[in-house]
Amino acid sequence: MVINEAAIIAGLKADDNGVFAQLFDMYFIPLCYFAEKLTSDKEESEDIAIDTLRKFWGLRNNFETLTNIKAFLYITTRNACLNYLQYKKRQAERRQEFAYININDEADIESLKIQSEIIGILYNEVQRLPTKCRNVFELVLQGLSTREIAQKLNITELNVRSQKKRAIQLLRLIFLQKKLLWLCLFWVKR
Amino acid sequence: MFKQEPEIHVIIIKYFKDELSGEERTWLEQWRHASDKNEALFNWFTSEEQVNADLQRTLSIDREAARSKAMYELFGEAPVVRMPARRRWWKYIAAAAVIVVLLGAYFWISNSDTQPVVQGKTVEPAKDIIPGSNKAILTLGDKSTIVLDDAQNGQLTQKDGAVVTKKNGALEYTGAGREMVYNILSTPKGGQYQLVLPDGSKVWLNAASSIRYPVAFAGNERQVSITGEVYFEVAKDAGRPFVVSTGRQLIQVMGTKFNINAYTDEPAFATTLLEGSVKVGNPQSATGKEQFVVIKPGQQAILSNDSRFTIADANVEQVMAWKNGIFFFKDDKLKTIMRQIARWYDVDVVFDRNVKEEVFSGKIPRSSSFAEVLSALSNLDIKFEIKGRQVIIEQAK
């Protein structure tokens, strides 16, 4: 996806809804992930992410760069998470959670931001797989066997295996050819 | 140097797609060495289980629906749907999700635990309580012992025909050893270690664990025995099944990845399979006959104190958390949590009888200082008192 920063900033100043949609697609997932790691609440994290993007839109004229926008989005999300955690603490909860990611630790937050961006990229790339390939692939991630996937998607096992192979073929080779082949075989066997 | 500093997440993704330029590669190395948190982040990404779990959970979010909703609320109209550009003309199709599955044995890259950066907290309990690190003791066939810490790498010994090399928290066996000579690698409380067996199988030992193995595998079976918690990646060898004994159970595998938790102070032994296939047997079952169960990847065979097996679905991310440098608790009792903490920080935990039985969830990095652990637990209704290496837990008001 080629991102044209100048077009985005201009679009914001021109109140272009389409730009909102574009930025939503860029940041919604990373913000959800970021918020979920801080609050441990999936539903709440999605609400916070949407809310943050809405607040951003309200202030759309104030941004000159994507970097500014990104910084604003993460800071706003973090504050919303902080408020939520304080609210939760005031409520007596039987199931208590303790913090892995210290919301007040700058280094932890930095790491989490990077993780969020990475998850965002992976999410996008899975979305871009050809539909059938993606459907099969998401089920593989969940640990289903070839047979279970075939049943679930109502396709043949042969079809499942070929979609798996296709996903591998679309892949850039990361490891040695050897390893890739082994995995190919491993998948096909399952 | 770069004119503009590249974004690290872009560099990391490029690394896994093998698209890094020389400059970028150098930059990545520097970034990794710049701090523990950076290294930890890199390791998170190389951990299949964690990224898998995170990615799975994220994929269930319906971005389209959320966007439609947001746009309707903001603009009160049917959303402007931007069709994603069709793939025909797109050159850069990459099945990134497959990256996650392919992220295999990166354990050679992952470093040993280093001292964590204390975050300047006000709580300063016994300063000599530090998190675990690569420590182990190797006992040779003639009962002589070698203490392994991070001091020197290189070839350790050439006894019994086997060549043993030590490198950054891992021990590797090569060469033709004499069969029937056994070595034992054991970790103390606060220790962990890695090992490559003579057949190429890889072993990770958690704290307070051990593995006894021959310097060369002879015969038609590869046999080892363990105590504590050990994770295996067994090299395929169709002709010779790999058998692990924990004293009360035998686990038979054919080239596979699995984790065994056999701490005797835990209520049950649990064998969790990640890949491949295993058969878990109980040679001394109550009925006198051997019983065994076969489990599939993602399942756990649990042997309870009354010698019965149950099979359950496992939370692989949680089971493998220790190997990935994290404590992962999910609805766990405080006593269970503190047993793990005690083994890693080498402390003794005593509970005051007023402490309520409650369950907790959360994650803490294993590289955390003890102060950070207590700080993380400070949200709970308990108080800690530290006397030397003893930690006393009481109910807070």
Chai-1 contact restraints between the chains, C-beta under 6 A:
chainA,res_idxA,chainB,res_idxB,connection_type,confidence,min_distance_angstrom,max_distance_angstrom,comment,restraint_id
A,N17,B,F75,contact,1.0,0.0,6.0,A-B,restraint_1
A,N17,B,V80,contact,1.0,0.0,6.0,A-B,restraint_2
A,G18,B,V80,contact,1.0,0.0,6.0,A-B,restraint_3
A,A21,B,V80,contact,1.0,0.0,6.0,A-B,restraint_4
A,A21,B,R82,contact,1.0,0.0,6.0,A-B,restraint_5
A,F24,B,R67,contact,1.0,0.0,6.0,A-B,restraint_6
A,F28,B,R63,contact,1.0,0.0,6.0,A-B,restraint_7
A,C32,B,I61,contact,1.0,0.0,6.0,A-B,restraint_8
A,Y33,B,T58,contact,1.0,0.0,6.0,A-B,restraint_9
A,I50,B,A66,contact,1.0,0.0,6.0,A-B,restraint_10
A,I50,B,A70,contact,1.0,0.0,6.0,A-B,restraint_11
A,W57,B,L74,contact,1.0,0.0,6.0,A-B,restraint_12
A,Q96,B,F360,contact,1.0,0.0,6.0,A-B,restraint_13
A,Q96,B,L380,contact,1.0,0.0,6.0,A-B,restraint_14
A,E97,B,S361,contact,1.0,0.0,6.0,A-B,restraint_15
A,E97,B,G362,contact,1.0,0.0,6.0,A-B,restraint_16
A,F98,B,G362,contact,1.0,0.0,6.0,A-B,restraint_17
A,F98,B,A376,contact,1.0,0.0,6.0,A-B,restraint_18
A,F98,B,L377,contact,1.0,0.0,6.0,A-B,restraint_19
A,F98,B,N379,contact,1.0,0.0,6.0,A-B,restraint_20
A,A99,B,A376,contact,1.0,0.0,6.0,A-B,restraint_21
A,Y100,B,G362,contact,1.0,0.0,6.0,A-B,restraint_22
A,Y100,B,K363,contact,1.0,0.0,6.0,A-B,restraint_23
A,Y100,B,I364,contact,1.0,0.0,6.0,A-B,restraint_24
A,A107,B,K37,contact,1.0,0.0,6.0,A-B,restraint_25
A,S111,B,K37,contact,1.0,0.0,6.0,A-B,restraint_26
A,S111,B,L41,contact,1.0,0.0,6.0,A-B,restraint_27
A,I114,B,I8,contact,1.0,0.0,6.0,A-B,restraint_28
A,I114,B,H9,contact,1.0,0.0,6.0,A-B,restraint_29
A,E117,B,H9,contact,1.0,0.0,6.0,A-B,restraint_30
A,I118,B,H9,contact,1.0,0.0,6.0,A-B,restraint_31
A,I119,B,T58,contact,1.0,0.0,6.0,A-B,restraint_32
A,I121,B,I13,contact,1.0,0.0,6.0,A-B,restraint_33
A,L122,B,L55,contact,1.0,0.0,6.0,A-B,restraint_34
A,L122,B,A96,contact,1.0,0.0,6.0,A-B,restraint_35
A,Y123,B,T58,contact,1.0,0.0,6.0,A-B,restraint_36
A,E125,B,A94,contact,1.0,0.0,6.0,A-B,restraint_37
A,E125,B,A96,contact,1.0,0.0,6.0,A-B,restraint_38
A,V126,B,A97,contact,1.0,0.0,6.0,A-B,restraint_39
A,L129,B,A95,contact,1.0,0.0,6.0,A-B,restraint_40
A,F137,B,A97,contact,1.0,0.0,6.0,A-B,restraint_41
A,E138,B,L59,contact,1.0,0.0,6.0,A-B,restraint_42
A,L141,B,Q56,contact,1.0,0.0,6.0,A-B,restraint_43
A,G143,B,G298,contact,1.0,0.0,6.0,A-B,restraint_44
A,A167,B,A95,contact,1.0,0.0,6.0,A-B,restraint_45
A,A167,B,V98,contact,1.0,0.0,6.0,A-B,restraint_46
A,I168,B,V98,contact,1.0,0.0,6.0,A-B,restraint_47
A,L170,B,I93,contact,1.0,0.0,6.0,A-B,restraint_48
A,L170,B,A95,contact,1.0,0.0,6.0,A-B,restraint_49
A,L171,B,A95,contact,1.0,0.0,6.0,A-B,restraint_50
A,L171,B,V98,contact,1.0,0.0,6.0,A-B,restraint_51
A,R172,B,K17,contact,1.0,0.0,6.0,A-B,restraint_52
A,R172,B,A94,contact,1.0,0.0,6.0,A-B,restraint_53
A,I174,B,F16,contact,1.0,0.0,6.0,A-B,restraint_54
A,I174,B,D18,contact,1.0,0.0,6.0,A-B,restraint_55
